[in-house]
Amino acid sequence: YQVTKEDFEIYRKGLSGHKNAVFQWYDDMSHLYIRGKGKATPAEYEKAGYVDKEVIDALAKWILEQ
């Protein structure tokens, strides 16, 4: 919704030479990294939720590797 797969690929291509740039596409999550079903909508921002554990784990791993 906020970043399309096409946008994601533009960022990936543009930053491909940067060793500290890491890309991960989460197909079933909103821009806030909250799992959902189907295409994200503005209404999802009104629902309470939590950043998915998969994202937290990936981010923690990335930080520890830096």
Predicted model as a PDB file, atoms N, CA, C, CB and O in Angstrom, pLDDT in the B-factor column:
MODEL        1                                                                  
ATOM      1  N   TYR A   1       0.830  -1.194   0.000  1.00 67.00           N  
ATOM      2  CA  TYR A   1       0.000   0.000   0.000  1.00 67.00           C  
ATOM      3  C   TYR A   1       0.868   1.249   0.000  1.00 67.00           C  
ATOM      4  CB  TYR A   1      -0.940   0.003   1.207  1.00 67.00           C  
ATOM      5  O   TYR A   1       0.690   2.127  -0.844  1.00 67.00           O  
ATOM      6  N   GLN A   2       1.795   1.337   0.928  1.00 80.00           N  
ATOM      7  CA  GLN A   2       2.670   2.504   0.988  1.00 80.00           C  
ATOM      8  C   GLN A   2       3.876   2.337   0.064  1.00 80.00           C  
ATOM      9  CB  GLN A   2       3.136   2.743   2.427  1.00 80.00           C  
ATOM     10  O   GLN A   2       4.290   3.288  -0.599  1.00 80.00           O  
ATOM     11  N   VAL A   3       4.429   1.151   0.022  1.00 84.00           N  
ATOM     12  CA  VAL A   3       5.550   0.855  -0.871  1.00 84.00           C  
ATOM     13  C   VAL A   3       5.153  -0.350  -1.701  1.00 84.00           C  
ATOM     14  CB  VAL A   3       6.887   0.590  -0.074  1.00 84.00           C  
ATOM     15  O   VAL A   3       4.988  -1.452  -1.179  1.00 84.00           O  
ATOM     16  N   THR A   4       5.002  -0.130  -2.993  1.00 88.00           N  
ATOM     17  CA  THR A   4       4.628  -1.229  -3.872  1.00 88.00           C  
ATOM     18  C   THR A   4       5.849  -2.105  -4.144  1.00 88.00           C  
ATOM     19  CB  THR A   4       4.030  -0.696  -5.199  1.00 88.00           C  
ATOM     20  O   THR A   4       6.985  -1.708  -3.884  1.00 88.00           O  
ATOM     21  N   LYS A   5       5.599  -3.280  -4.661  1.00 91.00           N  
ATOM     22  CA  LYS A   5       6.701  -4.173  -5.023  1.00 91.00           C  
ATOM     23  C   LYS A   5       7.585  -3.492  -6.074  1.00 91.00           C  
ATOM     24  CB  LYS A   5       6.159  -5.538  -5.557  1.00 91.00           C  
ATOM     25  O   LYS A   5       8.805  -3.655  -6.060  1.00 91.00           O  
ATOM     26  N   GLU A   6       6.975  -2.739  -6.974  1.00 94.00           N  
ATOM     27  CA  GLU A   6       7.738  -2.020  -7.985  1.00 94.00           C  
ATOM     28  C   GLU A   6       8.652  -0.968  -7.340  1.00 94.00           C  
ATOM     29  CB  GLU A   6       6.788  -1.356  -8.993  1.00 94.00           C  
ATOM     30  O   GLU A   6       9.814  -0.832  -7.724  1.00 94.00           O  
ATOM     31  N   ASP A   7       8.123  -0.228  -6.361  1.00 94.00           N  
ATOM     32  CA  ASP A   7       8.943   0.750  -5.626  1.00 94.00           C  
ATOM     33  C   ASP A   7      10.102   0.044  -4.922  1.00 94.00           C  
ATOM     34  CB  ASP A   7       8.080   1.527  -4.591  1.00 94.00           C  
ATOM     35  O   ASP A   7      11.246   0.498  -4.967  1.00 94.00           O  
ATOM     36  N   PHE A   8       9.788  -1.053  -4.286  1.00 94.00           N  
ATOM     37  CA  PHE A   8      10.790  -1.833  -3.563  1.00 94.00           C  
ATOM     38  C   PHE A   8      11.949  -2.214  -4.481  1.00 94.00           C  
ATOM     39  CB  PHE A   8      10.155  -3.095  -2.961  1.00 94.00           C  
ATOM     40  O   PHE A   8      13.115  -2.093  -4.104  1.00 94.00           O  
ATOM     41  N   GLU A   9      11.623  -2.672  -5.683  1.00 96.00           N  
ATOM     42  CA  GLU A   9      12.653  -3.091  -6.631  1.00 96.00           C  
ATOM     43  C   GLU A   9      13.491  -1.904  -7.099  1.00 96.00           C  
ATOM     44  CB  GLU A   9      12.015  -3.790  -7.834  1.00 96.00           C  
ATOM     45  O   GLU A   9      14.684  -2.063  -7.358  1.00 96.00           O  
ATOM     46  N   ILE A  10      12.894  -0.725  -7.212  1.00 97.00           N  
ATOM     47  CA  ILE A  10      13.649   0.481  -7.564  1.00 97.00           C  
ATOM     48  C   ILE A  10      14.664   0.792  -6.472  1.00 97.00           C  
ATOM     49  CB  ILE A  10      12.697   1.685  -7.777  1.00 97.00           C  
ATOM     50  O   ILE A  10      15.825   1.079  -6.766  1.00 97.00           O  
ATOM     51  N   TYR A  11      14.233   0.737  -5.212  1.00 95.00           N  
ATOM     52  CA  TYR A  11      15.152   0.971  -4.094  1.00 95.00           C  
ATOM     53  C   TYR A  11      16.267  -0.077  -4.076  1.00 95.00           C  
ATOM     54  CB  TYR A  11      14.388   0.954  -2.756  1.00 95.00           C  
ATOM     55  O   TYR A  11      17.438   0.251  -3.884  1.00 95.00           O  
ATOM     56  N   ARG A  12      15.889  -1.330  -4.276  1.00 96.00           N  
ATOM     57  CA  ARG A  12      16.875  -2.412  -4.250  1.00 96.00           C  
ATOM     58  C   ARG A  12      17.929  -2.195  -5.339  1.00 96.00           C  
ATOM     59  CB  ARG A  12      16.182  -3.785  -4.436  1.00 96.00           C  
ATOM     60  O   ARG A  12      19.127  -2.328  -5.090  1.00 96.00           O  
ATOM     61  N   LYS A  13      17.476  -1.865  -6.531  1.00 97.00           N  
ATOM     62  CA  LYS A  13      18.399  -1.643  -7.644  1.00 97.00           C  
ATOM     63  C   LYS A  13      19.288  -0.430  -7.376  1.00 97.00           C  
ATOM     64  CB  LYS A  13      17.622  -1.454  -8.959  1.00 97.00           C  
ATOM     65  O   LYS A  13      20.498  -0.483  -7.595  1.00 97.00           O  
ATOM     66  N   GLY A  14      18.692   0.656  -6.906  1.00 97.00           N  
ATOM     67  CA  GLY A  14      19.441   1.877  -6.667  1.00 97.00           C  
ATOM     68  C   GLY A  14      20.479   1.762  -5.574  1.00 97.00           C  
ATOM     69  O   GLY A  14      21.494   2.458  -5.603  1.00 97.00           O  
ATOM     70  N   LEU A  15      20.237   0.895  -4.614  1.00 96.00           N  
ATOM     71  CA  LEU A  15      21.158   0.740  -3.483  1.00 96.00           C  
ATOM     72  C   LEU A  15      21.947  -0.568  -3.532  1.00 96.00           C  
ATOM     73  CB  LEU A  15      20.386   0.812  -2.183  1.00 96.00           C  
ATOM     74  O   LEU A  15      22.552  -0.974  -2.539  1.00 96.00           O  
ATOM     75  N   SER A  16      21.937  -1.216  -4.678  1.00 93.00           N  
ATOM     76  CA  SER A  16      22.562  -2.538  -4.787  1.00 93.00           C  
ATOM     77  C   SER A  16      24.054  -2.533  -4.480  1.00 93.00           C  
ATOM     78  CB  SER A  16      22.346  -3.084  -6.165  1.00 93.00           C  
ATOM     79  O   SER A  16      24.586  -3.564  -4.067  1.00 93.00           O  
ATOM     80  N   GLY A  17      24.744  -1.424  -4.665  1.00 92.00           N  
ATOM     81  CA  GLY A  17      26.169  -1.380  -4.403  1.00 92.00           C  
ATOM     82  C   GLY A  17      26.539  -1.040  -2.971  1.00 92.00           C  
ATOM     83  O   GLY A  17      27.721  -0.965  -2.636  1.00 92.00           O  
ATOM     84  N   HIS A  18      25.549  -0.835  -2.132  1.00 93.00           N  
ATOM     85  CA  HIS A  18      25.800  -0.464  -0.737  1.00 93.00           C  
ATOM     86  C   HIS A  18      25.763  -1.712   0.138  1.00 93.00           C  
ATOM     87  CB  HIS A  18      24.758   0.580  -0.243  1.00 93.00           C  
ATOM     88  O   HIS A  18      24.716  -2.343   0.285  1.00 93.00           O  
ATOM     89  N   LYS A  19      26.905  -2.065   0.717  1.00 86.00           N  
ATOM     90  CA  LYS A  19      26.991  -3.313   1.487  1.00 86.00           C  
ATOM     91  C   LYS A  19      26.133  -3.292   2.753  1.00 86.00           C  
ATOM     92  CB  LYS A  19      28.434  -3.584   1.862  1.00 86.00           C  
ATOM     93  O   LYS A  19      25.776  -4.350   3.269  1.00 86.00           O  
ATOM     94  N   ASN A  20      25.798  -2.101   3.259  1.00 83.00           N  
ATOM     95  CA  ASN A  20      24.983  -2.031   4.475  1.00 83.00           C  
ATOM     96  C   ASN A  20      23.492  -1.900   4.181  1.00 83.00           C  
ATOM     97  CB  ASN A  20      25.431  -0.866   5.326  1.00 83.00           C  
ATOM     98  O   ASN A  20      22.693  -1.728   5.102  1.00 83.00           O  
ATOM     99  N   ALA A  21      23.113  -1.979   2.915  1.00 88.00           N  
ATOM    100  CA  ALA A  21      21.691  -1.941   2.551  1.00 88.00           C  
ATOM    101  C   ALA A  21      21.170  -3.374   2.453  1.00 88.00           C  
ATOM    102  CB  ALA A  21      21.472  -1.174   1.197  1.00 88.00           C  
ATOM    103  O   ALA A  21      21.697  -4.188   1.695  1.00 88.00           O  
ATOM    104  N   VAL A  22      20.139  -3.666   3.225  1.00 88.00           N  
ATOM    105  CA  VAL A  22      19.540  -4.995   3.237  1.00 88.00           C  
ATOM    106  C   VAL A  22      18.065  -4.840   2.904  1.00 88.00           C  
ATOM    107  CB  VAL A  22      19.742  -5.706   4.619  1.00 88.00           C  
ATOM    108  O   VAL A  22      17.402  -3.932   3.405  1.00 88.00           O  
ATOM    109  N   PHE A  23      17.562  -5.709   2.077  1.00 92.00           N  
ATOM    110  CA  PHE A  23      16.175  -5.613   1.642  1.00 92.00           C  
ATOM    111  C   PHE A  23      15.420  -6.895   1.962  1.00 92.00           C  
ATOM    112  CB  PHE A  23      16.101  -5.313   0.143  1.00 92.00           C  
ATOM    113  O   PHE A  23      15.910  -7.998   1.720  1.00 92.00           O  
ATOM    114  N   GLN A  24      14.237  -6.735   2.503  1.00 93.00           N  
ATOM    115  CA  GLN A  24      13.366  -7.868   2.796  1.00 93.00           C  
ATOM    116  C   GLN A  24      11.945  -7.447   2.473  1.00 93.00           C  
ATOM    117  CB  GLN A  24      13.497  -8.332   4.290  1.00 93.00           C  
ATOM    118  O   GLN A  24      11.461  -6.442   2.994  1.00 93.00           O  
ATOM    119  N   TRP A  25      11.280  -8.196   1.629  1.00 93.00           N  
ATOM    120  CA  TRP A  25       9.898  -7.907   1.257  1.00 93.00           C  
ATOM    121  C   TRP A  25       8.976  -8.787   2.095  1.00 93.00           C  
ATOM    122  CB  TRP A  25       9.662  -8.142  -0.270  1.00 93.00           C  
ATOM    123  O   TRP A  25       9.111 -10.011   2.092  1.00 93.00           O  
ATOM    124  N   TYR A  26       8.052  -8.175   2.803  1.00 91.00           N  
ATOM    125  CA  TYR A  26       7.064  -8.907   3.607  1.00 91.00           C  
ATOM    126  C   TYR A  26       5.721  -8.778   2.908  1.00 91.00           C  
ATOM    127  CB  TYR A  26       6.990  -8.360   5.088  1.00 91.00           C  
ATOM    128  O   TYR A  26       5.049  -7.750   3.003  1.00 91.00           O  
ATOM    129  N   ASP A  27       5.347  -9.818   2.217  1.00 87.00           N  
ATOM    130  CA  ASP A  27       4.182  -9.795   1.332  1.00 87.00           C  
ATOM    131  C   ASP A  27       2.858  -9.588   2.059  1.00 87.00           C  
ATOM    132  CB  ASP A  27       4.121 -11.070   0.560  1.00 87.00           C  
ATOM    133  O   ASP A  27       1.936  -8.996   1.499  1.00 87.00           O  
ATOM    134  N   ASP A  28       2.749 -10.061   3.284  1.00 87.00           N  
ATOM    135  CA  ASP A  28       1.463 -10.024   3.985  1.00 87.00           C  
ATOM    136  C   ASP A  28       1.462  -9.044   5.157  1.00 87.00           C  
ATOM    137  CB  ASP A  28       1.108 -11.411   4.484  1.00 87.00           C  
ATOM    138  O   ASP A  28       0.740  -9.237   6.136  1.00 87.00           O  
ATOM    139  N   MET A  29       2.282  -7.983   5.049  1.00 88.00           N  
ATOM    140  CA  MET A  29       2.336  -6.984   6.123  1.00 88.00           C  
ATOM    141  C   MET A  29       2.103  -5.594   5.570  1.00 88.00           C  
ATOM    142  CB  MET A  29       3.684  -7.040   6.854  1.00 88.00           C  
ATOM    143  O   MET A  29       2.402  -5.300   4.413  1.00 88.00           O  
ATOM    144  N   SER A  30       1.558  -4.744   6.434  1.00 85.00           N  
ATOM    145  CA  SER A  30       1.351  -3.347   6.060  1.00 85.00           C  
ATOM    146  C   SER A  30       2.662  -2.584   6.178  1.00 85.00           C  
ATOM    147  CB  SER A  30       0.263  -2.695   6.943  1.00 85.00           C  
ATOM    148  O   SER A  30       3.691  -3.148   6.550  1.00 85.00           O  
ATOM    149  N   HIS A  31       2.614  -1.312   5.861  1.00 83.00           N  
ATOM    150  CA  HIS A  31       3.767  -0.423   5.970  1.00 83.00           C  
ATOM    151  C   HIS A  31       4.247  -0.314   7.421  1.00 83.00           C  
ATOM    152  CB  HIS A  31       3.416   0.968   5.424  1.00 83.00           C  
ATOM    153  O   HIS A  31       5.389   0.068   7.676  1.00 83.00           O  
ATOM    154  N   LEU A  32       3.383  -0.648   8.350  1.00 88.00           N  
ATOM    155  CA  LEU A  32       3.722  -0.621   9.776  1.00 88.00           C  
ATOM    156  C   LEU A  32       4.211  -1.983  10.270  1.00 88.00           C  
ATOM    157  CB  LEU A  32       2.510  -0.178  10.595  1.00 88.00           C  
ATOM    158  O   LEU A  32       4.402  -2.182  11.469  1.00 88.00           O  
ATOM    159  N   TYR A  33       4.411  -2.909   9.348  1.00 90.00           N  
ATOM    160  CA  TYR A  33       4.877  -4.265   9.649  1.00 90.00           C  
ATOM    161  C   TYR A  33       3.896  -5.033  10.532  1.00 90.00           C  
ATOM    162  CB  TYR A  33       6.234  -4.209  10.327  1.00 90.00           C  
ATOM    163  O   TYR A  33       4.295  -5.814  11.396  1.00 90.00           O  
ATOM    164  N   ILE A  34       2.624  -4.798  10.301  1.00 90.00           N  
ATOM    165  CA  ILE A  34       1.559  -5.539  10.985  1.00 90.00           C  
ATOM    166  C   ILE A  34       0.948  -6.478   9.957  1.00 90.00           C  
ATOM    167  CB  ILE A  34       0.466  -4.570  11.610  1.00 90.00           C  
ATOM    168  O   ILE A  34       0.579  -6.056   8.861  1.00 90.00           O  
ATOM    169  N   ARG A  35       0.842  -7.752  10.314  1.00 89.00           N  
ATOM    170  CA  ARG A  35       0.278  -8.736   9.378  1.00 89.00           C  
ATOM    171  C   ARG A  35      -1.179  -8.424   9.079  1.00 89.00           C  
ATOM    172  CB  ARG A  35       0.403 -10.161   9.945  1.00 89.00           C  
ATOM    173  O   ARG A  35      -1.927  -7.950   9.935  1.00 89.00           O  
ATOM    174  N   GLY A  36      -1.553  -8.701   7.852  1.00 84.00           N  
ATOM    175  CA  GLY A  36      -2.927  -8.496   7.429  1.00 84.00           C  
ATOM    176  C   GLY A  36      -3.280  -9.461   6.323  1.00 84.00           C  
ATOM    177  O   GLY A  36      -2.483 -10.317   5.939  1.00 84.00           O  
ATOM    178  N   LYS A  37      -4.483  -9.307   5.820  1.00 83.00           N  
ATOM    179  CA  LYS A  37      -4.946 -10.149   4.715  1.00 83.00           C  
ATOM    180  C   LYS A  37      -5.357  -9.254   3.572  1.00 83.00           C  
ATOM    181  CB  LYS A  37      -6.124 -11.067   5.149  1.00 83.00           C  
ATOM    182  O   LYS A  37      -6.037  -8.246   3.763  1.00 83.00           O  
ATOM    183  N   GLY A  38      -4.939  -9.632   2.387  1.00 80.00           N  
ATOM    184  CA  GLY A  38      -5.290  -8.853   1.212  1.00 80.00           C  
ATOM    185  C   GLY A  38      -4.497  -7.557   1.141  1.00 80.00           C  
ATOM    186  O   GLY A  38      -3.555  -7.336   1.903  1.00 80.00           O  
ATOM    187  N   LYS A  39      -4.901  -6.715   0.214  1.00 78.00           N  
ATOM    188  CA  LYS A  39      -4.211  -5.444   0.008  1.00 78.00           C  
ATOM    189  C   LYS A  39      -4.468  -4.507   1.191  1.00 78.00           C  
ATOM    190  CB  LYS A  39      -4.670  -4.784  -1.316  1.00 78.00           C  
ATOM    191  O   LYS A  39      -5.603  -4.359   1.645  1.00 78.00           O  
ATOM    192  N   ALA A  40      -3.404  -3.882   1.677  1.00 78.00           N  
ATOM    193  CA  ALA A  40      -3.531  -2.943   2.795  1.00 78.00           C  
ATOM    194  C   ALA A  40      -4.348  -1.725   2.370  1.00 78.00           C  
ATOM    195  CB  ALA A  40      -2.137  -2.505   3.303  1.00 78.00           C  
ATOM    196  O   ALA A  40      -4.361  -1.347   1.198  1.00 78.00           O  
ATOM    197  N   THR A  41      -5.028  -1.120   3.341  1.00 82.00           N  
ATOM    198  CA  THR A  41      -5.848   0.064   3.089  1.00 82.00           C  
ATOM    199  C   THR A  41      -5.601   1.093   4.182  1.00 82.00           C  
ATOM    200  CB  THR A  41      -7.354  -0.306   3.017  1.00 82.00           C  
ATOM    201  O   THR A  41      -5.029   0.763   5.221  1.00 82.00           O  
ATOM    202  N   PRO A  42      -6.027   2.348   3.963  1.00 84.00           N  
ATOM    203  CA  PRO A  42      -5.875   3.363   5.013  1.00 84.00           C  
ATOM    204  C   PRO A  42      -6.577   2.979   6.315  1.00 84.00           C  
ATOM    205  CB  PRO A  42      -6.413   4.692   4.525  1.00 84.00           C  
ATOM    206  O   PRO A  42      -6.140   3.396   7.388  1.00 84.00           O  
ATOM    207  N   ALA A  43      -7.642   2.204   6.246  1.00 85.00           N  
ATOM    208  CA  ALA A  43      -8.384   1.809   7.441  1.00 85.00           C  
ATOM    209  C   ALA A  43      -7.526   0.982   8.405  1.00 85.00           C  
ATOM    210  CB  ALA A  43      -9.622   1.017   7.045  1.00 85.00           C  
ATOM    211  O   ALA A  43      -7.788   0.963   9.607  1.00 85.00           O  
ATOM    212  N   GLU A  44      -6.513   0.307   7.885  1.00 83.00           N  
ATOM    213  CA  GLU A  44      -5.651  -0.501   8.759  1.00 83.00           C  
ATOM    214  C   GLU A  44      -4.908   0.344   9.777  1.00 83.00           C  
ATOM    215  CB  GLU A  44      -4.653  -1.285   7.931  1.00 83.00           C  
ATOM    216  O   GLU A  44      -4.533  -0.156  10.837  1.00 83.00           O  
ATOM    217  N   TYR A  45      -4.689   1.623   9.474  1.00 83.00           N  
ATOM    218  CA  TYR A  45      -3.986   2.499  10.406  1.00 83.00           C  
ATOM    219  C   TYR A  45      -4.835   2.814  11.643  1.00 83.00           C  
ATOM    220  CB  TYR A  45      -3.588   3.795   9.705  1.00 83.00           C  
ATOM    221  O   TYR A  45      -4.317   3.311  12.642  1.00 83.00           O  
ATOM    222  N   GLU A  46      -6.104   2.532  11.576  1.00 87.00           N  
ATOM    223  CA  GLU A  46      -7.001   2.785  12.702  1.00 87.00           C  
ATOM    224  C   GLU A  46      -7.095   1.593  13.645  1.00 87.00           C  
ATOM    225  CB  GLU A  46      -8.380   3.143  12.196  1.00 87.00           C  
ATOM    226  O   GLU A  46      -7.664   1.711  14.730  1.00 87.00           O  
ATOM    227  N   LYS A  47      -6.553   0.456  13.254  1.00 86.00           N  
ATOM    228  CA  LYS A  47      -6.618  -0.756  14.071  1.00 86.00           C  
ATOM    229  C   LYS A  47      -5.347  -0.889  14.900  1.00 86.00           C  
ATOM    230  CB  LYS A  47      -6.821  -2.009  13.185  1.00 86.00           C  
ATOM    231  O   LYS A  47      -4.241  -0.676  14.403  1.00 86.00           O  
ATOM    232  N   ALA A  48      -5.519  -1.241  16.154  1.00 90.00           N  
ATOM    233  CA  ALA A  48      -4.359  -1.499  17.006  1.00 90.00           C  
ATOM    234  C   ALA A  48      -3.651  -2.758  16.529  1.00 90.00           C  
ATOM    235  CB  ALA A  48      -4.779  -1.638  18.492  1.00 90.00           C  
ATOM    236  O   ALA A  48      -4.292  -3.696  16.056  1.00 90.00           O  
ATOM    237  N   GLY A  49      -2.351  -2.776  16.652  1.00 92.00           N  
ATOM    238  CA  GLY A  49      -1.596  -3.951  16.252  1.00 92.00           C  
ATOM    239  C   GLY A  49      -0.166  -3.851  16.738  1.00 92.00           C  
ATOM    240  O   GLY A  49       0.227  -2.865  17.361  1.00 92.00           O  
ATOM    241  N   TYR A  50       0.597  -4.872  16.447  1.00 94.00           N  
ATOM    242  CA  TYR A  50       1.984  -4.938  16.880  1.00 94.00           C  
ATOM    243  C   TYR A  50       2.874  -5.234  15.691  1.00 94.00           C  
ATOM    244  CB  TYR A  50       2.170  -6.002  17.973  1.00 94.00           C  
ATOM    245  O   TYR A  50       2.471  -5.923  14.753  1.00 94.00           O  
ATOM    246  N   VAL A  51       4.096  -4.705  15.736  1.00 96.00           N  
ATOM    247  CA  VAL A  51       5.081  -5.055  14.726  1.00 96.00           C  
ATOM    248  C   VAL A  51       5.299  -6.561  14.834  1.00 96.00           C  
ATOM    249  CB  VAL A  51       6.431  -4.249  14.914  1.00 96.00           C  
ATOM    250  O   VAL A  51       5.498  -7.092  15.927  1.00 96.00           O  
ATOM    251  N   ASP A  52       5.259  -7.241  13.694  1.00 96.00           N  
ATOM    252  CA  ASP A  52       5.365  -8.687  13.668  1.00 96.00           C  
ATOM    253  C   ASP A  52       6.733  -9.151  14.194  1.00 96.00           C  
ATOM    254  CB  ASP A  52       5.136  -9.205  12.245  1.00 96.00           C  
ATOM    255  O   ASP A  52       7.758  -8.517  13.940  1.00 96.00           O  
ATOM    256  N   LYS A  53       6.724 -10.257  14.922  1.00 97.00           N  
ATOM    257  CA  LYS A  53       7.945 -10.806  15.519  1.00 97.00           C  
ATOM    258  C   LYS A  53       9.003 -11.117  14.461  1.00 97.00           C  
ATOM    259  CB  LYS A  53       7.620 -12.070  16.313  1.00 97.00           C  
ATOM    260  O   LYS A  53      10.195 -10.972  14.730  1.00 97.00           O  
ATOM    261  N   GLU A  54       8.603 -11.531  13.294  1.00 96.00           N  
ATOM    262  CA  GLU A  54       9.548 -11.833  12.218  1.00 96.00           C  
ATOM    263  C   GLU A  54      10.387 -10.593  11.871  1.00 96.00           C  
ATOM    264  CB  GLU A  54       8.792 -12.340  10.964  1.00 96.00           C  
ATOM    265  O   GLU A  54      11.589 -10.702  11.627  1.00 96.00           O  
ATOM    266  N   VAL A  55       9.754  -9.430  11.851  1.00 97.00           N  
ATOM    267  CA  VAL A  55      10.452  -8.177  11.547  1.00 97.00           C  
ATOM    268  C   VAL A  55      11.378  -7.796  12.704  1.00 97.00           C  
ATOM    269  CB  VAL A  55       9.434  -7.036  11.270  1.00 97.00           C  
ATOM    270  O   VAL A  55      12.521  -7.394  12.483  1.00 97.00           O  
ATOM    271  N   ILE A  56      10.889  -7.922  13.919  1.00 97.00           N  
ATOM    272  CA  ILE A  56      11.713  -7.594  15.090  1.00 97.00           C  
ATOM    273  C   ILE A  56      12.954  -8.481  15.124  1.00 97.00           C  
ATOM    274  CB  ILE A  56      10.898  -7.758  16.401  1.00 97.00           C  
ATOM    275  O   ILE A  56      14.057  -7.995  15.371  1.00 97.00           O  
ATOM    276  N   ASP A  57      12.781  -9.768  14.880  1.00 97.00           N  
ATOM    277  CA  ASP A  57      13.911 -10.699  14.881  1.00 97.00           C  
ATOM    278  C   ASP A  57      14.909 -10.359  13.777  1.00 97.00           C  
ATOM    279  CB  ASP A  57      13.415 -12.140  14.712  1.00 97.00           C  
ATOM    280  O   ASP A  57      16.118 -10.377  14.008  1.00 97.00           O  
ATOM    281  N   ALA A  58      14.412 -10.049  12.581  1.00 95.00           N  
ATOM    282  CA  ALA A  58      15.295  -9.708  11.460  1.00 95.00           C  
ATOM    283  C   ALA A  58      16.056  -8.417  11.744  1.00 95.00           C  
ATOM    284  CB  ALA A  58      14.485  -9.568  10.157  1.00 95.00           C  
ATOM    285  O   ALA A  58      17.246  -8.317  11.447  1.00 95.00           O  
ATOM    286  N   LEU A  59      15.378  -7.443  12.313  1.00 94.00           N  
ATOM    287  CA  LEU A  59      16.022  -6.174  12.646  1.00 94.00           C  
ATOM    288  C   LEU A  59      17.082  -6.368  13.734  1.00 94.00           C  
ATOM    289  CB  LEU A  59      14.973  -5.147  13.104  1.00 94.00           C  
ATOM    290  O   LEU A  59      18.180  -5.820  13.633  1.00 94.00           O  
ATOM    291  N   ALA A  60      16.765  -7.132  14.753  1.00 96.00           N  
ATOM    292  CA  ALA A  60      17.727  -7.395  15.831  1.00 96.00           C  
ATOM    293  C   ALA A  60      18.960  -8.114  15.286  1.00 96.00           C  
ATOM    294  CB  ALA A  60      17.071  -8.236  16.953  1.00 96.00           C  
ATOM    295  O   ALA A  60      20.086  -7.782  15.654  1.00 96.00           O  
ATOM    296  N   LYS A  61      18.751  -9.089  14.419  1.00 93.00           N  
ATOM    297  CA  LYS A  61      19.868  -9.813  13.820  1.00 93.00           C  
ATOM    298  C   LYS A  61      20.741  -8.855  13.021  1.00 93.00           C  
ATOM    299  CB  LYS A  61      19.360 -10.959  12.920  1.00 93.00           C  
ATOM    300  O   LYS A  61      21.967  -8.901  13.122  1.00 93.00           O  
ATOM    301  N   TRP A  62      20.115  -7.983  12.222  1.00 89.00           N  
ATOM    302  CA  TRP A  62      20.860  -7.032  11.418  1.00 89.00           C  
ATOM    303  C   TRP A  62      21.690  -6.094  12.299  1.00 89.00           C  
ATOM    304  CB  TRP A  62      19.905  -6.227  10.538  1.00 89.00           C  
ATOM    305  O   TRP A  62      22.854  -5.825  12.001  1.00 89.00           O  
ATOM    306  N   ILE A  63      21.089  -5.600  13.383  1.00 92.00           N  
ATOM    307  CA  ILE A  63      21.809  -4.699  14.301  1.00 92.00           C  
ATOM    308  C   ILE A  63      23.012  -5.410  14.913  1.00 92.00           C  
ATOM    309  CB  ILE A  63      20.867  -4.189  15.420  1.00 92.00           C  
ATOM    310  O   ILE A  63      24.100  -4.838  14.981  1.00 92.00           O  
ATOM    311  N   LEU A  64      22.826  -6.638  15.352  1.00 94.00           N  
ATOM    312  CA  LEU A  64      23.913  -7.390  15.982  1.00 94.00           C  
ATOM    313  C   LEU A  64      25.054  -7.707  15.021  1.00 94.00           C  
ATOM    314  CB  LEU A  64      23.375  -8.674  16.560  1.00 94.00           C  
ATOM    315  O   LEU A  64      26.197  -7.878  15.443  1.00 94.00           O  
ATOM    316  N   GLU A  65      24.744  -7.784  13.740  1.00 87.00           N  
ATOM    317  CA  GLU A  65      25.760  -8.094  12.739  1.00 87.00           C  
ATOM    318  C   GLU A  65      26.551  -6.854  12.312  1.00 87.00           C  
ATOM    319  CB  GLU A  65      25.110  -8.732  11.524  1.00 87.00           C  
ATOM    320  O   GLU A  65      27.585  -6.981  11.656  1.00 87.00           O  
ATOM    321  N   GLN A  66      26.084  -5.674  12.672  1.00 80.00           N  
ATOM    322  CA  GLN A  66      26.756  -4.441  12.232  1.00 80.00           C  
ATOM    323  C   GLN A  66      27.966  -4.126  13.048  1.00 80.00           C  
ATOM    324  CB  GLN A  66      25.816  -3.280  12.286  1.00 80.00           C  
ATOM    325  O   GLN A  66      28.635  -3.123  12.799  1.00 80.00           O  
TER     326      GLN A  66                                                      
ENDMDL                                                                          
END                                                                             
